[in-house]
Amino acid sequence: MRVGVIGSFVWDVIYGRDPRRDPVEEWGGITYALSAFDAALPDTWHVVPLAKVGSDLWPQARRFVSGLRRAAPDAMPIEVPAANNRVRLEYATDELRSEILKGGVPPWTWAGLRPLLRDLDALYINLISGFELDLETLQLIRRHFHGPIYLDLHSLLLGIQPDGTRFPQRLPDPGAWFACADLVQVNEQEMSMMAPDPMALAATAMGAGVQSLLVTLGKRGVVYVLAPGFAGPPLHIHPHGEGEPAGPPTHHIEVTVFDTIRRMNIPYLNVTATFQNRLTGRSFTVDLLPMIGNTFHYGDNVALVKGNRYSILLDIRPPELMRSQQQKDVWTTPARVVFEYDYR
């Protein structure tokens, strides 16, 4: 099993954390989460950092990841030709500090992230800089990634002045961000910028489909609110091996597209299935992947809620491939089919 971790490697210079010592320089940012996963994950799990690192600090970031016991064999930060994120932190008290950001790697696009998500079972997103990705990219992740998503808003609620100084900044539409995650974390200050108290924020989050909201309170601990019946997010289990039975949380969807003229199953199609819960109105879309079972088909595993009726829209689009002149009109017509399904 693999958990992807989106965030930023940050080189911190810290003043005042211990008044008796000189400034401390060390890795910060997403390295705290990576270290926590490394300590907590069981042997059956691997961590996959999905982070861009500036070329000035990439060798050091590579050494950091290489030292993680739970890092996946293919895990490595991505080097980019930019100055890496560097932050000057000055502590006035244990919990009150100022922050100045210099440098900064470019944000993720959906085109860049999509191929990296295919073999992940869960996703942890911590917006360390607040610039890792935009709302549109996160919405595409939610639409196409079917494992649980944990989202820490972090610096999304910080603006930045021309000199790099960060300052609190309200989030225009928190619900839109909440709708992209199963579990959401904010701190007390961030919460106060979105709602008057944890329960008011929980109402917004649960209304957007969040299953667990956590508000950290510094030394006083954490307040958390769970959706009714929530006992942990179901993991999206990928099919393994040719023809092996699927092991989904509840269902495996399988679609065969047959050419009645040529008498063959059609390959290379782009097939998606959109499930809409007729009771709640909530929907999600699954990319159906080419699979070999008893026949060639398209399929994936999905988690549905028992006792609900679903409308299932199959969207079948032509292959994106080169064609000879003689075959230029073969398999070029898209198709859409709707089914109804009662999960009793």
N, C-alpha and C positions, 0 to 999 in steps of 0.2 A: 504494500500500500504506500502511496506517495502523497504528501501534502506540499502544495506549492506555497511559497511565501513571497508576496509582493511588497516591496518597500525600498528604502534607500540606505545604502552604506554612507555613514556620515563620520567624518573625522572631527572629533570634539576637542576644543581647548576650553577647559573648565576652570573658572576662577571662583574662589570662595566656598567650594564644597567642603573643604577643610581649611579654616583660616590659618592654621599653623603650617601649611605646606605651600609650596610653589604651585603654579597652575599645572593641571594634569592634562596630558594629551593622550587620547585613546579612541578606539572605535566606539561609536554610538549608533543611534538610529536602529536599523533593522537587525543589527548584530545581537541586540538584547533578545529579540524574539527567536532568532536562530539558535542562540545558546540555550534558551529555555526549551525549545523543541528538542535540542540535542540531549538535554538532561532528562526530559520527560517521556519521549516517545519509546514505545516498546520495540523489541527487536524486529517485529514484522513491518515497521514503518520506516520510511526514508523521507528526509526533508529535501526539497528542491527550491533553492533560492532563485527567484525571478527578479533580478535586480541588475540595473545598468550601473557600471562603475567607470568614472573618468580614468583616462590612461595614466594620469599622474599617480593614482593610488591603486591601480588594478593589480600589480604584483602583490601588494600587501593584502588586498581583499582575497586574492586567490589562495594565499597562504592561510588566511583565516578559515575559509571554507574547507580547505584540505584538512584542517585540524578537527573538523566536526565528525564525531563517530557515526552520527545518523545521516550524514550527507549522502544522497544518492550517488552512485558511481559516475553518472554523467552530469552531476551538479557542478556548476561553475558560474560566477557572475559574468555578465557580458561587458566587454571593454568597449567604450565609446570615446571618440576623439573630443573630449570636453574636460574642463576642470571639474573634479569631483566635488560633491557637497562638503563644505567645511563650515562648522558652526562654532562661534564664540559664545559660551554660556557664562553668565555672571550671576552668582547666587547672592541674594540679599538675606534670605532666610532658607530654611531647609526646603520650603515649597514655593518660594517666590523667586523668580529669576528673570533675567532679560536674555534675549537671543538674537544674534546677528548671523545671517546666512550669507556665505560667499560661494561662488561657483554654482554648479547645478547641472545635472545630467538631463537630457531631453526626456519628455514623458513617453509612456507607452502608447502605441496606437493599437487598434484592434487587429490590424493585419500582422503586426509584430507579435502580439500575444497569442493569437488563436492557435498556431501550431504547437505552442509550448504547453497548452492546457489539456491536450488530448489524452495523455496517459496519467493524469492526476485524479486522485480520489477525493480530495478536499482542498480548499483554498483559503489561505489566511492573507488578508490585505490590511496593511498598516500604512496609512498615508503620512509617512514620516515628515516629508517636506510639504505635503499638500498638493504637489504638482506631479505625482507619479502617474496619474491618469485622470481623464475628465469624466463627467457624468455619462456622456454618450458611450464611451468605451466600457464603463462599468455596467451599463445597461445591456450591452452586447455580451459581456461576460455572463451576466445573469440569464440571458436568453439562451445561450449556447452551452454553458457549463452546468452540469446536472448534479454535481456533488454539493455538499454544504459549503457555504461561504461565511467566513467570519470577517467583519469589517470594523477596524478601529479608525474613527474619523480623524483623530489626532490633529495634525496641522492644517486640515482642511478649513478649520475655523480661525486660521491666522492669515492676515494680509502681510504684505512686505513693502517696506519703504525703499526708496532708491538706494540707500546705503546698506540695505540688507536687514535692517531691524524689523523683527516680526511684531505684529500687534493683533489683538483680538478683533475678529471680523465675523459678522453674522453670516450664516448660511441661508441663502434665499429660499430654498425648498428642501428642507431636511427629509420630508417624506419620500421624495424621489430617490434620494440616496438610500434611505432605509429599505425601500422596496427591492433593492439589489442584493440584500443579504439575509441570511437566516439568523445570525447572531451579530449584534452591534455593541461596540464599546465606546464610551465617551468618558471624559472626566467631569468633575463637578462644575468647573468654569464653563466648559463647552455646553453642558446641559443647561446652565442658566442663560445661555445665549439662544437657546432653542425653545425652552419651556420654563415655567416658574418652579417646577419641582419634578422629581423622578417619575411620579405617577402620571403627570400630564404628558411628559415625554414618552412614557410607556404607551399611553393611549395612541399617540401619533405613530409610534413604531409598530405596535401590534396591528393598528389599522392598515399599515403598509405591508403586513405579512411577516414581520420579524417574529421569531420564535423565542428569542432570549435577548433582553436588553440589560447591559451592565454599566453602572455609573460608578467609577472609582472615586473615592473620597480621601485620598492621601492616607495619612496615618489612621484615619477612622475606619478604613476598610473599604467595602464595596456594597452598593445596593444593587440587587438584580431582580428582574421581573421576568417570569416565564409565561408563555402562552398556555392556555388550558390544555392539559394532556401532553405537554412537551416533556420528553424524556431523553432528548439528545437527537441531533439531526440524523436521518437515515443516510448511509453512505452509498454513493453511486458505485456499483460494482461492475467493472468492465468484463466482457466475455474474454476468456483466455483459451487460446488454442483453437485450431480448426475443428469445428463440429462439436466442441464441448458444450454441454448444457449450460444455459445462462443461469446466473445466480443473482437475480435482481431483488431489490427490496420488496416489490410486490408483483411486477409484471415484466415480461419481455415482449416488445412489439416487433413484428416481423412482416416485411412488405416485399412481395415479389411482383415485379413489373414484366409482363410477358408481351412479346411481339407476336401477334396471331398470324401475321403474314409470313414472317421469316421463321416462325416456330422456335423462338429462343427467348431466354430471359435477357433483359436489356441491362448491360453494364454501364458504369461510368456516369450514372445519373446523379443529380443533386436532389436528395429526398429529405424533407423535413416533416415532422408530425407535430401539430400544435394541439395540446390538450386543454380544453376549457372546462372547468368545473361549472356545471349548470346551476349549482346551488349558490356558490360564492361569487362566480364571475371571474375568478382568478384563472390565469392561463400560463402555460409555459411551452416552449418549443424545443424539440429534440432534433439534432442532426442524426439521421439514420445512416449508419456506416455500412459499407459493403461487407458482407459476411458469407462464409461458405458453411453450409450445414448439409441437410439432405439435398438442397438445391442452392444456387446462388440467390442471395436476397439482400435486403437492407434491413438493419435492425439496431436496437439499443435497449437498455434496461431503464425502467421508469418506476417512480414511486407514486402511487395513487392512494387516495384516502377512501377507506371502505365506507359503504353506505352512500356513495355519491354517484351522480350520473354525469358522464363526460361526453362532450362533443369533440371528435377527433378529426382534424383537418389534415389531410395528406397533400403536400405541395410537391409536385414532381416536375423538376426542371431539366431541360436538355443537357447532355454532356458538354463540357467545355474542352474540346479537343480539335485537332486538325482533321479535316475531311478531304477526301479526294473529290474531284469534280463529279464523278458518277454517284457518289454517296452524299452529296451536299444537302439533300432534303430528308435524309434518314434521321429519325429520332430528333426532330427539331420542334415538335409541338409540345408545349407544357400541358400539364393536367392537374386538376384539383379534385379531390374526392372527400366527402364528409361522411363519417360514421357516428353512430350513437352507441355508447357503452354504459351499462349499469354495473357498478362494482358492488355486489351484494355480499 
